[in-house]
Amino acid sequence: MINAQSLAVQHGLEGRPLPVDYALQTEVDALRASLDSMHVAVADIIACRTEG
């Protein structure tokens, strides 16, 4: 199991604005790069949103 945090959440927690060219593809590219760096060729993706 891999728990990935979105760039939008990461930037928010760090108090940084999102890049001007931020889009869904930005998140896709970041997740792909993370999985590639761990040599994960195939993955089932499950999204979870929690509110507190």
HELIX and SHEET records of a PDB file:
HELIX    1   1 LEU A    7  LEU A   13  1                                   7    
HELIX    2   2 LEU A   24  SER A   37  1                                  14    
END                                                                             
